[in-house]
């Protein structure tokens, strides 16, 4: 029997590298690890694991991006509160 090979899932390596550099390093590294596993699993014929690694890479890249946005928003809120308190007591 000749089985059709499913399409290779996206590995999200570029996205993982970008969020590692510009956003949240720890979560970005996890995204890179999963992104690198996609091609290895696919080449080995483990298509379900390749798909799972692709979804995990995308998930951790998004977590890294959202964590970075949340930290920046909290930082700006903190600075705003400090400025407001400084102006109200002077």
PyMOL commands that set and color helices and strands:
alter all, ss='L'
color gray80, all
select helices_A, chain A and resi 13-22+25-43+47-88
alter helices_A, ss='H'
color red, helices_A
deselect
rebuild
show_as cartoon
